Amino acid sequence: MTNNAMVPELMRHPSALIEFEQIMSATDGKQIVIFLDYDGTLSPIVDDPDSAFMSDAMRAAVKEVARCFPTAIVSGRCRSKVYDFVRLTGLCYAGSHGMDIKVPKGYTKKKRPVLFQPASEFLPMINEVHRALLEETKSIPGAKVENNKFCVSVHYRCVDEKRWSGLLEQVLSVINEYPKLRMTRGRMVWEIRPTIKWDKGKALEFLLESFGFADCKTAVPLYIGDDCTDEDAFKVLRDRGQGFGILVSKNPKETNASYSLGEPSEVMEFLLRLVGWKNLSSKARPKA
C-alpha cells in the first residue's frame, strides 16, 4: 500500500539523478561550484567514526570533480581528519562545521592561500570540555567522544537505546557549565560547539567569497550533504535563489534542499555524471 503522506515529499525533492538534465540545463554557460559533506555523503555511516573510510572509487570520482570544478569538502570533523580520509590535494577543506577553513592559493581571487578559524579563542575551552566528557561518559559502553578541534562530538550509535537519556543527562551536566558553548544534534551524535554565529551555511558563503563568486550571477553552487547541520547550507542556497542543495537520504524528510540522492553510491554516480557532462560540453564548445 502506498503511503500517501510520503508522496508530496518525494515530489518536492526529486532524485538529482533522475532530474540530472534539468539541473544541467539550469547551469548551462555558468560556473558550477561543488560543496560536499563527508560522513554519510562520501563515505557510509559506520559504527566507529574512526573507520569512516571512503572507497577508492569515490576518491577517484572526487578527484575528477575537483579537476573540473572548484570543490570544497565541508564537514563536522576536524579538518586534519577529513584530509586523512580523503587524501586529495587541489581542493578546499572546511572542518569543524566550517570553523576551520583552508583554501589553497589556486582557488582564491587574490592568489594566496587562506586559513580562516573564527573560533580560535575557544580552543582551550573545547579541549577542557573534551577531557571532561571523556571522564563523564567513560562508564557508558559504546559512547565515543571525539575532539574535532573546534567542536566536540559525542557519538551514541553504539550505545544501548535504554541508556541514551542517561548519557544525554551526563553530557548536559558538563555543557551547562559552559554558557559560551551550545549543543546541536546530528545523526546519532551530539555536537558541542561555540555559540558564535557560524555554521556550514556561513562557511559556504565565506568560500564563495574566497573563490571570487560571492556576487557572481553566473556561479551555481551545488551542496551535497546528509545531516541536520547541512540544512544551514541548503537554506543559504534557497534564500539566495542561486544553486541547489541535494540531500542524501533514503527516506523523504523535511529539508531546505531541492533534490535528493539515496546514499553515497548515488552521490558517486552523480559526481561522475557531472564530470562526463563537463567533458562533453568542453568538447562541444567551439574553439576560438
N, C-alpha and C positions, 0 to 999 in steps of 0.2 A: 504493500500500500504506500502511495506517495505521501510524504509529509508536506502538506501544502504550506505549512508555516515556513519551510525552508526555501520555497520557490522564489519569493521576492529577493532573498539574499543572494541566491545563485544568479539571478538576473542582474542584480546590481553590481556584482563582482564577477564578471565572466572570466574564463580562463585566458591568460595572456598568450597561451599557445594557440588557442582557437581564434583569438582576435588579433593574432600577430600582424596580419596585413593591415588591419585598421590602425594599429599602433604605429606601424611604419609609415603609413600614409600621412599621419599627423606629424611625423618628424621629417618629411621629405624636404631636403635642402637645408636642414637645421643641424646643429651640433648636439649629438646625444652625449650625455654625461652619466656615468654609471655609479650608483651607490649600492653597496652590498653589506648586509648584516653577515655575521659568521655562523654562530651556532644555530642550527635548525634551518639555515639557508644554504650555506656552502658545505656544511657538514651535518650529519644526522644528530639528533638529540640522543645522548647516551647517558647511562647511569653515572659514570665517572667523568666529570668535566675535564679532567686532565687527559682523557682519551678521545676527545672530540676531533679526531683526525679527518681531514678532507681526503678524498681519493686522488690518485694521480691523474685520473681523467678530469676531475673537477679542477685541479690545479692547472692542467693544460688549457682548459676552457677559459679560466680566469686570465691566464697569461695572454691568450689570444685576444680576449676582450680588451685588456689593458693596452695591447698593441694598437687596437683600432679606435679606442675611445678613452678620454680621461676617466680614470676609475679610482674609487676610494672604497675601502672597507671600514665600516663604522660599527664598532662592537662595544658591548659592555665589558668585555675582557680588557685587561691592561694591554697596552699597545705591544709590548715586547712578546707577550704570549701569543697574540694574534699573528705577529710576524713569524714566530717559531712554527706555528701551524701552517701558515700559507707559504712562507719561504720564497717569495717573489719580490724582486725589486721592480722599479719602474711604475709603482702605483702608490697611492696615499694610504696611510693607516691612521685611523682615529679610534683610540681606545678609551676605556672608562666612560662610555656613553658620550664620547666626543669631548671629554675634558683633557684629552692628551692627543693632540693632532700634530702629525709630521707630514709636511708637504715637500716633496723633492723639488729642486730648483727648476727642473724641466717643466713643471706644472704651473709655476707661479708667473703672474704677469710681469713681476719685477725680476724674474730670472735668478732668484736666490731662494735657498731653502727656508721654510717656515716651520718653527716649532711653537705651538700655542698650548699653554697649560693654565687656563683661567682659575684653577682651584689649587694652585701650588701651596698656598698658605695653610691648606687643610691637611697636608701630608702627615705631619706629626700626629694630628688627631685621628686620622684614618688608621695609622699604624697602631695607635693606642687602642682603638676600638677593635681592630683585628685581634690583638692579643687578648682583650677582654672576652670577645666572643668565642675564641678558641677554648678558653678556660671554662666559660659558662656552659658551652654546649658539648663538652667532651663526654658527658655521661649519656648522650643520646646516640644510640647506634645508627649509623648511616648518615648522620649530619656532617656536612662538609662546609668549612668556612674558607673562602678564597679571597686573598688580597689582590685586588685588581688596581692597585696603586692609588687611584683617586676615588675608589669606592670599594666596599666590601660586600661580597656575595655569600649568602647563606643558602646552600642547596639542601633541599629536603626530599628529593626524588626517591632516595633510598631509605627514607625514614618510614617506619610503620605509621599508617594513617592515623591510628589512635593516639599517636604522640605529637601530631602536628601542632595542636593547640598549645600543648605544654612547651614545645620548642619555641613557638611564636612568643609566648609569655617571657621566656628566657631572653630572647633576642630583644624584645621591647624593654625589658628591665635594664639592659645595657644602653640601648639607644636613648632612653628617656633622660639619661644623664648628660646627653649632648644635644642641646637645643639647636645647634648650628648644623645638625645632620638630619636627614629625613629618610624614610624607608618607602620604597616602591616595590611593586610585585611584578615578577616576570613568570616564565614558565617553570613552575616548581622551584622558584628561587625568590628570596627576598634580597633586595639591593639597598644597601645603606650608602648614601652619598651626600655631599654638601648641599645646603639649601640654596646655593646660588642659582640664578635663573639661567640654567644651561642644560641642554638635553640634545638628543640626536637631531631634532629639528634645527636648533641653533647651530649645531655642527655642520649640517647640510648648508645652511646659509653662509657660514664662515668659509666653507670650502668653495662654494660657488664664487664668493668674493675673491678668494685667493687665486682661483683659476682665471679670473677676469670675466666671469659670466653673470655677475650679480644683477646687472641691469640689461642683460643681453636678451632681446626678444627672440633670438634665433637659437637659444640654448634650450634643450629639452632634457631635464633630469629624469632618470628612471631610478627609483629607490626600491630595492627588493629586500623584504625582511619578514620575520615570522612572529616577533614578540610584541608585547604591550608597549615596550619602550620605542619601537619603530613607529608607533602611531603618531608620535610628535613630528617625525619627518613626513609621514603621509599627510598630516594636517597642513604642514607648511606648503607642500606642493598643491594641495587642494585650494588653499587660500590664495596662492599665487596665480592659480589658474594656468599653470605652466608646468608641464611634466606629468608623470604618472607614478603613483605608488602601487606596488604589487605585493600583496600579502601571500606569504607561504603558509598554507593551512589546508589540511584535508577536509576540514569541516567549515561550512559557512559561518561567519560571525560578523558582528558589528565592527566596521573598520572605516577609516578615512581613505583607504586605498581604492583605486579604480578597478584593479584587476586582481586575479589570484593565480597561484600555482600550487599544486598539491604537496610537493615535497622537494628535497634537494635535487633528485634526479630530473624533475621537470625544470628546476632552475637551470641546471646544466644544459638541458635541451634548448631552453630559451636563449641562453647566452651564446650557444653555438649557432643558433639561427640568426642572432644579431650579427655575429661575425660573418656568416655567409651572406647576409643581406648587404653588409658593408663592402665586402669584396666584390659582389656583383654590381653594386651601384658605382664603385670606383672604376670598374672595367667599362661600364656603360657611359661614364662621363666623357664627353668629347675632349680630346687633347687640345691644349692651347696652341 
